[in-house]
Amino acid sequence: MSKRGKGGYWFGSPWIISVIVSIIPGVNWVAGIIHRLVKGNILGVVVYIFLGWFLGFVDFVTILISNKIVLLA
């Protein structure tokens, strides 16, 4: 079996756990903010606070495709 990548999207978690976290809207929003804070992207945090509903969907799609964040990481 091949792996989708080393580590995972949400704080090094496995791919399936990352997909589950991305599906749940409230958890996705909080994890997205924390993820951007850990990366040091303050602009990403501010934008995610206001547009998290849309960026959560974008995060979900990018995790399914490439197992990494693409927008405002």
PDB file of N, CA, C and O in Angstrom:
ATOM      1  N   MET A   1       0.839  -1.181   0.000  1.00  0.00           N
ATOM      2  CA  MET A   1       0.000   0.000   0.000  1.00  0.00           C
ATOM      3  C   MET A   1       0.883   1.243   0.000  1.00  0.00           C
ATOM      4  O   MET A   1       1.893   1.307   0.701  1.00  0.00           O
ATOM      5  N   SER A   2       0.490   2.206  -0.783  1.00  0.00           N
ATOM      6  CA  SER A   2       1.261   3.436  -0.825  1.00  0.00           C
ATOM      7  C   SER A   2       0.671   4.439   0.152  1.00  0.00           C
ATOM      8  O   SER A   2      -0.522   4.411   0.455  1.00  0.00           O
ATOM      9  N   LYS A   3       1.519   5.311   0.631  1.00  0.00           N
ATOM     10  CA  LYS A   3       1.079   6.345   1.552  1.00  0.00           C
ATOM     11  C   LYS A   3       0.872   7.638   0.771  1.00  0.00           C
ATOM     12  O   LYS A   3       1.491   7.845  -0.272  1.00  0.00           O
ATOM     13  N   ARG A   4       0.012   8.494   1.271  1.00  0.00           N
ATOM     14  CA  ARG A   4      -0.291   9.747   0.598  1.00  0.00           C
ATOM     15  C   ARG A   4       0.756  10.810   0.876  1.00  0.00           C
ATOM     16  O   ARG A   4       0.760  11.836   0.197  1.00  0.00           O
ATOM     17  N   GLY A   5       1.597  10.624   1.791  1.00  0.00           N
ATOM     18  CA  GLY A   5       2.619  11.623   2.097  1.00  0.00           C
ATOM     19  C   GLY A   5       3.120  11.428   3.507  1.00  0.00           C
ATOM     20  O   GLY A   5       2.497  10.736   4.313  1.00  0.00           O
ATOM     21  N   LYS A   6       4.244  12.040   3.798  1.00  0.00           N
ATOM     22  CA  LYS A   6       4.792  11.931   5.140  1.00  0.00           C
ATOM     23  C   LYS A   6       4.069  12.890   6.068  1.00  0.00           C
ATOM     24  O   LYS A   6       3.832  14.043   5.709  1.00  0.00           O
ATOM     25  N   GLY A   7       3.723  12.430   7.243  1.00  0.00           N
ATOM     26  CA  GLY A   7       2.998  13.256   8.181  1.00  0.00           C
ATOM     27  C   GLY A   7       1.549  13.398   7.778  1.00  0.00           C
ATOM     28  O   GLY A   7       0.993  12.540   7.093  1.00  0.00           O
ATOM     29  N   GLY A   8       0.959  14.462   8.197  1.00  0.00           N
ATOM     30  CA  GLY A   8      -0.425  14.705   7.851  1.00  0.00           C
ATOM     31  C   GLY A   8      -0.714  16.179   7.859  1.00  0.00           C
ATOM     32  O   GLY A   8       0.146  16.995   8.191  1.00  0.00           O
ATOM     33  N   TYR A   9      -1.901  16.508   7.500  1.00  0.00           N
ATOM     34  CA  TYR A   9      -2.276  17.897   7.398  1.00  0.00           C
ATOM     35  C   TYR A   9      -2.480  18.524   8.762  1.00  0.00           C
ATOM     36  O   TYR A   9      -1.861  19.543   9.068  1.00  0.00           O
ATOM     37  N   TRP A  10      -3.325  17.947   9.578  1.00  0.00           N
ATOM     38  CA  TRP A  10      -3.597  18.518  10.888  1.00  0.00           C
ATOM     39  C   TRP A  10      -2.589  18.024  11.907  1.00  0.00           C
ATOM     40  O   TRP A  10      -2.792  16.981  12.527  1.00  0.00           O
ATOM     41  N   PHE A  11      -1.519  18.754  12.084  1.00  0.00           N
ATOM     42  CA  PHE A  11      -0.533  18.529  13.139  1.00  0.00           C
ATOM     43  C   PHE A  11       0.084  17.136  13.101  1.00  0.00           C
ATOM     44  O   PHE A  11       0.286  16.521  14.148  1.00  0.00           O
ATOM     45  N   GLY A  12       0.385  16.634  11.910  1.00  0.00           N
ATOM     46  CA  GLY A  12       1.051  15.357  11.757  1.00  0.00           C
ATOM     47  C   GLY A  12       0.158  14.145  11.895  1.00  0.00           C
ATOM     48  O   GLY A  12       0.653  13.029  12.051  1.00  0.00           O
ATOM     49  N   SER A  13      -1.141  14.340  11.841  1.00  0.00           N
ATOM     50  CA  SER A  13      -2.062  13.212  11.979  1.00  0.00           C
ATOM     51  C   SER A  13      -2.138  12.420  10.679  1.00  0.00           C
ATOM     52  O   SER A  13      -1.796  12.944   9.620  1.00  0.00           O
ATOM     53  N   PRO A  14      -2.577  11.176  10.743  1.00  0.00           N
ATOM     54  CA  PRO A  14      -2.737  10.375   9.523  1.00  0.00           C
ATOM     55  C   PRO A  14      -3.763  10.994   8.578  1.00  0.00           C
ATOM     56  O   PRO A  14      -4.583  11.815   8.989  1.00  0.00           O
ATOM     57  N   TRP A  15      -3.711  10.600   7.332  1.00  0.00           N
ATOM     58  CA  TRP A  15      -4.561  11.172   6.286  1.00  0.00           C
ATOM     59  C   TRP A  15      -6.039  11.028   6.608  1.00  0.00           C
ATOM     60  O   TRP A  15      -6.794  11.985   6.437  1.00  0.00           O
ATOM     61  N   ILE A  16      -6.472   9.869   7.065  1.00  0.00           N
ATOM     62  CA  ILE A  16      -7.897   9.647   7.322  1.00  0.00           C
ATOM     63  C   ILE A  16      -8.390  10.514   8.472  1.00  0.00           C
ATOM     64  O   ILE A  16      -9.520  11.002   8.431  1.00  0.00           O
ATOM     65  N   ILE A  17      -7.577  10.714   9.483  1.00  0.00           N
ATOM     66  CA  ILE A  17      -7.944  11.599  10.599  1.00  0.00           C
ATOM     67  C   ILE A  17      -8.045  13.037  10.105  1.00  0.00           C
ATOM     68  O   ILE A  17      -8.939  13.775  10.519  1.00  0.00           O
ATOM     69  N   SER A  18      -7.137  13.434   9.226  1.00  0.00           N
ATOM     70  CA  SER A  18      -7.176  14.778   8.665  1.00  0.00           C
ATOM     71  C   SER A  18      -8.443  15.003   7.855  1.00  0.00           C
ATOM     72  O   SER A  18      -9.020  16.089   7.902  1.00  0.00           O
ATOM     73  N   VAL A  19      -8.879  14.002   7.118  1.00  0.00           N
ATOM     74  CA  VAL A  19     -10.120  14.119   6.342  1.00  0.00           C
ATOM     75  C   VAL A  19     -11.315  14.255   7.275  1.00  0.00           C
ATOM     76  O   VAL A  19     -12.205  15.068   7.026  1.00  0.00           O
ATOM     77  N   ILE A  20     -11.344  13.472   8.343  1.00  0.00           N
ATOM     78  CA  ILE A  20     -12.448  13.539   9.300  1.00  0.00           C
ATOM     79  C   ILE A  20     -12.495  14.905   9.969  1.00  0.00           C
ATOM     80  O   ILE A  20     -13.573  15.481  10.116  1.00  0.00           O
ATOM     81  N   VAL A  21     -11.350  15.431  10.374  1.00  0.00           N
ATOM     82  CA  VAL A  21     -11.302  16.759  10.992  1.00  0.00           C
ATOM     83  C   VAL A  21     -11.756  17.821   9.994  1.00  0.00           C
ATOM     84  O   VAL A  21     -12.420  18.783  10.380  1.00  0.00           O
ATOM     85  N   SER A  22     -11.413  17.663   8.736  1.00  0.00           N
ATOM     86  CA  SER A  22     -11.796  18.638   7.717  1.00  0.00           C
ATOM     87  C   SER A  22     -13.286  18.626   7.415  1.00  0.00           C
ATOM     88  O   SER A  22     -13.828  19.635   6.963  1.00  0.00           O
ATOM     89  N   ILE A  23     -13.954  17.515   7.653  1.00  0.00           N
ATOM     90  CA  ILE A  23     -15.379  17.416   7.357  1.00  0.00           C
ATOM     91  C   ILE A  23     -16.219  18.143   8.415  1.00  0.00           C
ATOM     92  O   ILE A  23     -17.251  18.724   8.079  1.00  0.00           O
ATOM     93  N   ILE A  24     -15.803  18.121   9.659  1.00  0.00           N
ATOM     94  CA  ILE A  24     -16.575  18.720  10.753  1.00  0.00           C
ATOM     95  C   ILE A  24     -16.333  20.235  10.756  1.00  0.00           C
ATOM     96  O   ILE A  24     -15.213  20.671  11.025  1.00  0.00           O
ATOM     97  N   PRO A  25     -17.356  21.045  10.462  1.00  0.00           N
ATOM     98  CA  PRO A  25     -17.150  22.485  10.259  1.00  0.00           C
ATOM     99  C   PRO A  25     -16.544  23.237  11.445  1.00  0.00           C
ATOM    100  O   PRO A  25     -15.585  23.984  11.249  1.00  0.00           O
ATOM    101  N   GLY A  26     -17.048  23.077  12.633  1.00  0.00           N
ATOM    102  CA  GLY A  26     -16.513  23.809  13.780  1.00  0.00           C
ATOM    103  C   GLY A  26     -15.084  23.423  14.110  1.00  0.00           C
ATOM    104  O   GLY A  26     -14.242  24.277  14.389  1.00  0.00           O
ATOM    105  N   VAL A  27     -14.828  22.153  14.076  1.00  0.00           N
ATOM    106  CA  VAL A  27     -13.477  21.653  14.361  1.00  0.00           C
ATOM    107  C   VAL A  27     -12.518  22.098  13.259  1.00  0.00           C
ATOM    108  O   VAL A  27     -11.374  22.458  13.537  1.00  0.00           O
ATOM    109  N   ASN A  28     -12.977  22.073  12.026  1.00  0.00           N
ATOM    110  CA  ASN A  28     -12.155  22.513  10.904  1.00  0.00           C
ATOM    111  C   ASN A  28     -11.774  23.980  11.048  1.00  0.00           C
ATOM    112  O   ASN A  28     -10.633  24.356  10.780  1.00  0.00           O
ATOM    113  N   TRP A  29     -12.715  24.800  11.466  1.00  0.00           N
ATOM    114  CA  TRP A  29     -12.465  26.230  11.611  1.00  0.00           C
ATOM    115  C   TRP A  29     -11.420  26.485  12.706  1.00  0.00           C
ATOM    116  O   TRP A  29     -10.480  27.253  12.498  1.00  0.00           O
ATOM    117  N   VAL A  30     -11.580  25.846  13.863  1.00  0.00           N
ATOM    118  CA  VAL A  30     -10.638  26.020  14.971  1.00  0.00           C
ATOM    119  C   VAL A  30      -9.260  25.462  14.597  1.00  0.00           C
ATOM    120  O   VAL A  30      -8.241  26.105  14.846  1.00  0.00           O
ATOM    121  N   ALA A  31      -9.230  24.272  14.002  1.00  0.00           N
ATOM    122  CA  ALA A  31      -7.955  23.669  13.622  1.00  0.00           C
ATOM    123  C   ALA A  31      -7.258  24.494  12.539  1.00  0.00           C
ATOM    124  O   ALA A  31      -6.031  24.580  12.523  1.00  0.00           O
ATOM    125  N   GLY A  32      -8.026  25.098  11.642  1.00  0.00           N
ATOM    126  CA  GLY A  32      -7.443  25.949  10.611  1.00  0.00           C
ATOM    127  C   GLY A  32      -6.778  27.179  11.197  1.00  0.00           C
ATOM    128  O   GLY A  32      -5.699  27.577  10.759  1.00  0.00           O
ATOM    129  N   ILE A  33      -7.421  27.782  12.189  1.00  0.00           N
ATOM    130  CA  ILE A  33      -6.845  28.953  12.853  1.00  0.00           C
ATOM    131  C   ILE A  33      -5.579  28.560  13.607  1.00  0.00           C
ATOM    132  O   ILE A  33      -4.559  29.241  13.507  1.00  0.00           O
ATOM    133  N   ILE A  34      -5.641  27.473  14.356  1.00  0.00           N
ATOM    134  CA  ILE A  34      -4.465  27.021  15.118  1.00  0.00           C
ATOM    135  C   ILE A  34      -3.335  26.634  14.175  1.00  0.00           C
ATOM    136  O   ILE A  34      -2.174  26.945  14.440  1.00  0.00           O
ATOM    137  N   HIS A  35      -3.658  25.968  13.089  1.00  0.00           N
ATOM    138  CA  HIS A  35      -2.641  25.552  12.118  1.00  0.00           C
ATOM    139  C   HIS A  35      -1.897  26.765  11.559  1.00  0.00           C
ATOM    140  O   HIS A  35      -0.674  26.740  11.428  1.00  0.00           O
ATOM    141  N   ARG A  36      -2.638  27.828  11.231  1.00  0.00           N
ATOM    142  CA  ARG A  36      -2.015  29.024  10.682  1.00  0.00           C
ATOM    143  C   ARG A  36      -1.230  29.779  11.742  1.00  0.00           C
ATOM    144  O   ARG A  36      -0.211  30.393  11.426  1.00  0.00           O
ATOM    145  N   LEU A  37      -1.680  29.750  12.997  1.00  0.00           N
ATOM    146  CA  LEU A  37      -0.918  30.370  14.080  1.00  0.00           C
ATOM    147  C   LEU A  37       0.417  29.667  14.292  1.00  0.00           C
ATOM    148  O   LEU A  37       1.449  30.313  14.474  1.00  0.00           O
ATOM    149  N   VAL A  38       0.386  28.337  14.267  1.00  0.00           N
ATOM    150  CA  VAL A  38       1.615  27.566  14.445  1.00  0.00           C
ATOM    151  C   VAL A  38       2.598  27.855  13.319  1.00  0.00           C
ATOM    152  O   VAL A  38       3.806  27.928  13.549  1.00  0.00           O
ATOM    153  N   LYS A  39       2.084  28.022  12.099  1.00  0.00           N
ATOM    154  CA  LYS A  39       2.938  28.332  10.951  1.00  0.00           C
ATOM    155  C   LYS A  39       3.422  29.780  10.968  1.00  0.00           C
ATOM    156  O   LYS A  39       4.330  30.135  10.217  1.00  0.00           O
ATOM    157  N   GLY A  40       2.822  30.626  11.822  1.00  0.00           N
ATOM    158  CA  GLY A  40       3.228  32.016  11.926  1.00  0.00           C
ATOM    159  C   GLY A  40       2.601  32.921  10.879  1.00  0.00           C
ATOM    160  O   GLY A  40       3.122  34.004  10.611  1.00  0.00           O
ATOM    161  N   ASN A  41       1.499  32.502  10.285  1.00  0.00           N
ATOM    162  CA  ASN A  41       0.837  33.277   9.249  1.00  0.00           C
ATOM    163  C   ASN A  41      -0.326  34.056   9.865  1.00  0.00           C
ATOM    164  O   ASN A  41      -1.457  33.571   9.908  1.00  0.00           O
ATOM    165  N   ILE A  42      -0.035  35.261  10.337  1.00  0.00           N
ATOM    166  CA  ILE A  42      -1.038  36.079  11.007  1.00  0.00           C
ATOM    167  C   ILE A  42      -2.113  36.547  10.026  1.00  0.00           C
ATOM    168  O   ILE A  42      -3.295  36.570  10.369  1.00  0.00           O
ATOM    169  N   LEU A  43      -1.714  36.919   8.812  1.00  0.00           N
ATOM    170  CA  LEU A  43      -2.694  37.319   7.802  1.00  0.00           C
ATOM    171  C   LEU A  43      -3.645  36.167   7.502  1.00  0.00           C
ATOM    172  O   LEU A  43      -4.848  36.378   7.355  1.00  0.00           O
ATOM    173  N   GLY A  44      -3.117  34.962   7.410  1.00  0.00           N
ATOM    174  CA  GLY A  44      -3.949  33.789   7.187  1.00  0.00           C
ATOM    175  C   GLY A  44      -4.939  33.570   8.318  1.00  0.00           C
ATOM    176  O   GLY A  44      -6.072  33.155   8.076  1.00  0.00           O
ATOM    177  N   VAL A  45      -4.527  33.843   9.549  1.00  0.00           N
ATOM    178  CA  VAL A  45      -5.426  33.693  10.696  1.00  0.00           C
ATOM    179  C   VAL A  45      -6.574  34.690  10.611  1.00  0.00           C
ATOM    180  O   VAL A  45      -7.733  34.327  10.815  1.00  0.00           O
ATOM    181  N   VAL A  46      -6.253  35.946  10.310  1.00  0.00           N
ATOM    182  CA  VAL A  46      -7.288  36.978  10.235  1.00  0.00           C
ATOM    183  C   VAL A  46      -8.278  36.662   9.113  1.00  0.00           C
ATOM    184  O   VAL A  46      -9.489  36.762   9.308  1.00  0.00           O
ATOM    185  N   VAL A  47      -7.773  36.285   7.956  1.00  0.00           N
ATOM    186  CA  VAL A  47      -8.648  35.949   6.833  1.00  0.00           C
ATOM    187  C   VAL A  47      -9.475  34.712   7.165  1.00  0.00           C
ATOM    188  O   VAL A  47     -10.656  34.652   6.824  1.00  0.00           O
ATOM    189  N   TYR A  48      -8.872  33.726   7.824  1.00  0.00           N
ATOM    190  CA  TYR A  48      -9.583  32.491   8.165  1.00  0.00           C
ATOM    191  C   TYR A  48     -10.684  32.741   9.188  1.00  0.00           C
ATOM    192  O   TYR A  48     -11.705  32.052   9.171  1.00  0.00           O
ATOM    193  N   ILE A  49     -10.496  33.714  10.078  1.00  0.00           N
ATOM    194  CA  ILE A  49     -11.536  34.030  11.057  1.00  0.00           C
ATOM    195  C   ILE A  49     -12.796  34.516  10.343  1.00  0.00           C
ATOM    196  O   ILE A  49     -13.908  34.144  10.719  1.00  0.00           O
ATOM    197  N   PHE A  50     -12.622  35.344   9.318  1.00  0.00           N
ATOM    198  CA  PHE A  50     -13.780  35.916   8.632  1.00  0.00           C
ATOM    199  C   PHE A  50     -14.298  35.053   7.484  1.00  0.00           C
ATOM    200  O   PHE A  50     -15.498  35.054   7.213  1.00  0.00           O
ATOM    201  N   LEU A  51     -13.420  34.319   6.807  1.00  0.00           N
ATOM    202  CA  LEU A  51     -13.818  33.512   5.655  1.00  0.00           C
ATOM    203  C   LEU A  51     -13.594  32.023   5.891  1.00  0.00           C
ATOM    204  O   LEU A  51     -13.425  31.263   4.937  1.00  0.00           O
ATOM    205  N   GLY A  52     -13.592  31.606   7.140  1.00  0.00           N
ATOM    206  CA  GLY A  52     -13.331  30.211   7.475  1.00  0.00           C
ATOM    207  C   GLY A  52     -14.322  29.241   6.877  1.00  0.00           C
ATOM    208  O   GLY A  52     -13.967  28.103   6.568  1.00  0.00           O
ATOM    209  N   TRP A  53     -15.564  29.674   6.706  1.00  0.00           N
ATOM    210  CA  TRP A  53     -16.591  28.806   6.120  1.00  0.00           C
ATOM    211  C   TRP A  53     -16.223  28.414   4.701  1.00  0.00           C
ATOM    212  O   TRP A  53     -16.473  27.280   4.291  1.00  0.00           O
ATOM    213  N   PHE A  54     -15.632  29.334   3.942  1.00  0.00           N
ATOM    214  CA  PHE A  54     -15.225  29.035   2.569  1.00  0.00           C
ATOM    215  C   PHE A  54     -13.867  28.336   2.534  1.00  0.00           C
ATOM    216  O   PHE A  54     -13.681  27.363   1.803  1.00  0.00           O
ATOM    217  N   LEU A  55     -12.931  28.832   3.321  1.00  0.00           N
ATOM    218  CA  LEU A  55     -11.588  28.252   3.332  1.00  0.00           C
ATOM    219  C   LEU A  55     -11.589  26.844   3.917  1.00  0.00           C
ATOM    220  O   LEU A  55     -10.721  26.038   3.582  1.00  0.00           O
ATOM    221  N   GLY A  56     -12.543  26.538   4.780  1.00  0.00           N
ATOM    222  CA  GLY A  56     -12.677  25.173   5.294  1.00  0.00           C
ATOM    223  C   GLY A  56     -12.966  24.199   4.171  1.00  0.00           C
ATOM    224  O   GLY A  56     -12.423  23.095   4.142  1.00  0.00           O
ATOM    225  N   PHE A  57     -13.819  24.605   3.249  1.00  0.00           N
ATOM    226  CA  PHE A  57     -14.104  23.768   2.079  1.00  0.00           C
ATOM    227  C   PHE A  57     -12.863  23.633   1.193  1.00  0.00           C
ATOM    228  O   PHE A  57     -12.573  22.548   0.687  1.00  0.00           O
ATOM    229  N   VAL A  58     -12.138  24.726   1.008  1.00  0.00           N
ATOM    230  CA  VAL A  58     -10.908  24.691   0.209  1.00  0.00           C
ATOM    231  C   VAL A  58      -9.876  23.777   0.871  1.00  0.00           C
ATOM    232  O   VAL A  58      -9.209  23.000   0.188  1.00  0.00           O
ATOM    233  N   ASP A  59      -9.743  23.865   2.196  1.00  0.00           N
ATOM    234  CA  ASP A  59      -8.832  22.971   2.920  1.00  0.00           C
ATOM    235  C   ASP A  59      -9.215  21.513   2.725  1.00  0.00           C
ATOM    236  O   ASP A  59      -8.350  20.662   2.521  1.00  0.00           O
ATOM    237  N   PHE A  60     -10.512  21.223   2.786  1.00  0.00           N
ATOM    238  CA  PHE A  60     -10.988  19.852   2.613  1.00  0.00           C
ATOM    239  C   PHE A  60     -10.635  19.323   1.226  1.00  0.00           C
ATOM    240  O   PHE A  60     -10.167  18.192   1.093  1.00  0.00           O
ATOM    241  N   VAL A  61     -10.852  20.121   0.212  1.00  0.00           N
ATOM    242  CA  VAL A  61     -10.538  19.699  -1.154  1.00  0.00           C
ATOM    243  C   VAL A  61      -9.035  19.502  -1.331  1.00  0.00           C
ATOM    244  O   VAL A  61      -8.611  18.520  -1.940  1.00  0.00           O
ATOM    245  N   THR A  62      -8.219  20.425  -0.805  1.00  0.00           N
ATOM    246  CA  THR A  62      -6.770  20.280  -0.969  1.00  0.00           C
ATOM    247  C   THR A  62      -6.216  19.101  -0.178  1.00  0.00           C
ATOM    248  O   THR A  62      -5.228  18.494  -0.592  1.00  0.00           O
ATOM    249  N   ILE A  63      -6.832  18.769   0.948  1.00  0.00           N
ATOM    250  CA  ILE A  63      -6.348  17.606   1.697  1.00  0.00           C
ATOM    251  C   ILE A  63      -6.694  16.317   0.963  1.00  0.00           C
ATOM    252  O   ILE A  63      -5.935  15.350   1.024  1.00  0.00           O
ATOM    253  N   LEU A  64      -7.824  16.291   0.274  1.00  0.00           N
ATOM    254  CA  LEU A  64      -8.167  15.112  -0.512  1.00  0.00           C
ATOM    255  C   LEU A  64      -7.236  14.956  -1.715  1.00  0.00           C
ATOM    256  O   LEU A  64      -6.882  13.838  -2.087  1.00  0.00           O
ATOM    257  N   ILE A  65      -6.847  16.062  -2.312  1.00  0.00           N
ATOM    258  CA  ILE A  65      -6.035  16.014  -3.529  1.00  0.00           C
ATOM    259  C   ILE A  65      -4.552  15.817  -3.220  1.00  0.00           C
ATOM    260  O   ILE A  65      -3.909  14.936  -3.790  1.00  0.00           O
ATOM    261  N   SER A  66      -4.009  16.638  -2.318  1.00  0.00           N
ATOM    262  CA  SER A  66      -2.553  16.618  -2.153  1.00  0.00           C
ATOM    263  C   SER A  66      -2.064  16.453  -0.723  1.00  0.00           C
ATOM    264  O   SER A  66      -0.855  16.442  -0.493  1.00  0.00           O
ATOM    265  N   ASN A  67      -2.975  16.324   0.255  1.00  0.00           N
ATOM    266  CA  ASN A  67      -2.626  16.155   1.668  1.00  0.00           C
ATOM    267  C   ASN A  67      -1.773  17.294   2.218  1.00  0.00           C
ATOM    268  O   ASN A  67      -0.941  17.082   3.100  1.00  0.00           O
ATOM    269  N   LYS A  68      -1.981  18.500   1.696  1.00  0.00           N
ATOM    270  CA  LYS A  68      -1.308  19.668   2.265  1.00  0.00           C
ATOM    271  C   LYS A  68      -2.154  20.903   2.020  1.00  0.00           C
ATOM    272  O   LYS A  68      -2.988  20.939   1.115  1.00  0.00           O
ATOM    273  N   ILE A  69      -1.926  21.897   2.830  1.00  0.00           N
ATOM    274  CA  ILE A  69      -2.662  23.139   2.685  1.00  0.00           C
ATOM    275  C   ILE A  69      -2.030  23.942   1.562  1.00  0.00           C
ATOM    276  O   ILE A  69      -0.809  23.950   1.401  1.00  0.00           O
ATOM    277  N   VAL A  70      -2.860  24.611   0.793  1.00  0.00           N
ATOM    278  CA  VAL A  70      -2.355  25.361  -0.351  1.00  0.00           C
ATOM    279  C   VAL A  70      -2.642  26.847  -0.190  1.00  0.00           C
ATOM    280  O   VAL A  70      -1.778  27.670  -0.491  1.00  0.00           O
ATOM    281  N   LEU A  71      -3.811  27.204   0.268  1.00  0.00           N
ATOM    282  CA  LEU A  71      -4.247  28.591   0.324  1.00  0.00           C
ATOM    283  C   LEU A  71      -3.981  29.191   1.695  1.00  0.00           C
ATOM    284  O   LEU A  71      -4.456  28.672   2.706  1.00  0.00           O
ATOM    285  N   LEU A  72      -3.226  30.276   1.735  1.00  0.00           N
ATOM    286  CA  LEU A  72      -2.912  31.007   2.961  1.00  0.00           C
ATOM    287  C   LEU A  72      -2.293  30.126   4.049  1.00  0.00           C
ATOM    288  O   LEU A  72      -2.647  30.241   5.223  1.00  0.00           O
ATOM    289  N   ALA A  73      -1.398  29.273   3.666  1.00  0.00           N
ATOM    290  CA  ALA A  73      -0.753  28.406   4.649  1.00  0.00           C
ATOM    291  C   ALA A  73       0.127  29.232   5.483  1.00  0.00           C
ATOM    292  O   ALA A  73       0.781  28.716   6.390  1.00  0.00           O
TER     293      ALA A  73
END
